[in-house]
Each structure stands twice: as structure tokens, then as C-alpha cells.
Amino acid sequence: FAFIFSFDQWGVDSFNIAEGLFNFVMALVISALSVFAHHSLSRVWGLHEGYTIKQELWWYGLLASVILVVITQGYVKFLAASGTLIFMHEAWRLGKYRYGLTFWGWARVCVFGVLGNVFLATIAKSLYFIFPGNVFLDRLFTFNMIMAFSNMVPLPPLDGFRIIYRSR
């Protein structure tokens, strides 16, 4: 994600290695925070529902993201490269209505992953109004909004597919 997000930030007029490495490291920190927010909120809600959540890397999505950012020279960023798998804890769900793994439960778990990114973007934008001109907070907001929208695309391994087709 850091390479994709910082692809067009390696110098204003010409290539600058120092500026590029600084932006890459900043993008690396931002992507780590964002992926942590996405996965942790999804896992916490899954545990609340009685499920074990596992995120798997989607190699085709990551490859498509890199190709897309190279072809468009950094103008189009697609930041979705993980899918959500859910496993049920039978003992934790015993006695609950609709004992098994439900479509609606799966959709709620995926929504909370996206909400983790929206929540982090909201915090970043709120802090940006307190500290105007802070580049880190501005990029944190942008990255999280792009990641939230990218994960809502209804492609099979992404959260958007689970939300749309499992919330019937």
C-alpha cells in the first residue's frame, strides 16, 4: 500500500530521492495504521458476534492496484488487497437466535472493517482542523477514505461483496 500511495510523491518537478523516501516512510506508517484499524475493528466485532475473523491477502487485487497506479501515473489509487474469512465458535454462539453463521452476521463484520477506516479518517480530519497544514493528517484522511471506498467495491474477496450479497 505504501508504494501505491506514495507513487506520485517522489518530487514536485523532478525526481528527488530524499523527498521520495520521506513520503514512502510516511505512507508506510499511514498504511500500517489504516490496515490495523480496518482489521482490528472487524476482528473485535467478529469476536463480539462469536466468530473468528481472518483476513487473507488478495494477490490479484494488489497486482491490479500496482498496475493501475503505474498506468495512471499515480492519479488512480485502488487500495483493496485483503478478503475476510469468518469461522464460527460453536460454544460462544450456543443458545443464540440463528445458531449458525448467518449472512447478516458476515455483512456486519465486514461493515465494521470499513467503519474502522472511516473512524480513523474522521479523527484525522478533526485533528487537521486543530493543526492546519499538517501533511501527515491530510494524507491519513485521504488514505483511509480511499481504502474505505476501495473495500466497498463489490468484487468477491472484498468487504463490499460480502456486504452487498450477504445482507439480504
N, C-alpha and C positions, 0 to 999 in steps of 0.2 A: 504494500500500500504506500509506503514512503516513497518509493521510486515513482509510482504513478502520480502521487500528489505533488511531488517536487519536480516533475519533469520539465516544466516551463519556467522554473525559477533558478536557473543557473547563469544569471547575468541579465542585465537590462538590455544593453545594446550588443554586447559581445559576450563570449563565454568567459566566465570568471570562476576559477576552481574554488577559491576561498568562499565566495558567496554561495556557490552551489553546494558545497559541503555543509555550510551552516544551515542552509534551507533543508538539506536532506536530513540532517540530525534533528532539526525541529520537526520535520514531517514524521520522522521515526518515533519521536516522543508522542506526537499527536496521534499517530495511528495506534500506538500501544495503549494509550488512554482510551481511545474510542472503541477498540476491539474489546478491551477489558470491560467497559461499560455495557457494550452490547451483549457479550456472552455472560457476564455475571448477573445482570438483571434477569436475563432469560433463565439462567440456572436457578436463581433464587426463587423465581415464581414457579418453576417446574418442581422444585422440592416442596413448595407450599401445596401444590396440587397432587403430590405423591408420585412424581416422575423423576427419573434421572435423565438429564439433558447432556447430549454430546454434540459438539459441533465438529464437522468434518470439512477439510479444505476442498474446495471445488476448483480443480486444476484448470478446467476448460474456461471457467469464468475469469480466473486470474490471467490466463493467457489472452483471452479476448480483451480484458482490460488493458493489458500492456500493448497489444496491437492497436487498440482504439486510441490510446493516448499518443502513440508514436505516429500513427497516420494523421491525426488531427493536430499534431504538434502541441499537445497539452491543453487544447480547448475543451475537449470532452473527456470527462473522468468518470469511469464506472467502477465503483468501489464495492463490489459484492463478490466474495470469494469463499463463502462458507455456507454449509447447509446444516440444518438442525435435525438431529435424530432424538427420538424420545423412547425411553424404556420405562415400563411401569413397575412400581414397587407394590407387589400384591398385598403385603402386610399393612402398608400405610394407607391403602385405599379400601381395605375391608370395611364393609358397613356403609360406604358412601353410595349415594344415588348414582346409578350408572357406573357400576364397579370397574369396568374395563377402560381401556384407552379410548377416549372419545374424540371425535373430530373437533368439537368446540374447545376441549381442553388443549389440544395440539395448537389450535389457532391462537388461543390466549397466550400460550407460552411464547409463540413467535412474535406476537404483538409486543410483548414486554421487552424483547430484544431490541426492536425498533424504537420503542419508547425510551430505552436506555440512551440511545444516541440523541433523541430529541431532548431529553432531560439535560444531557451534558452540553448540547448546543445552547439550550436556554440559559444555563449557568454561565457559559462563556459569553453570551451576548449581554447578560445582565452585568457581568464584571467589566465588559467592554465599555459600557456607559459610565462606569465609575473610573476606569482607566482608559480614556480615549486615546486612540492611536497605537494601542498595543497590538503588534503584529501577531503574536502568539495566540491571543484570544480571538482575533479575527479569523485566523486560519483554523483554529479549533472549532469555531462555529461553522465555518464553511465545510470542513472535512466531515463533521458529524451530520450536517444536513444532506450532503452528497451521499454519505453512507446509508442514511435512513431511507432516502429516496431510491437508491440503488437496490437495497434489500427488499423494497416493496414491489419490484418488478416481478410479475408472475411467471418466472422460469422455475422449473421443477425443484432444484435444490435450495432455492432461496426462500426467505420467510414470506414474501408476498404470495408465492404459490400456495404455501400452507395456509395462509390467512384467507385467501380468496376461495380456495377449493375445499377447505376443511371447516369453514364457518357457516355451513348450511343449516 
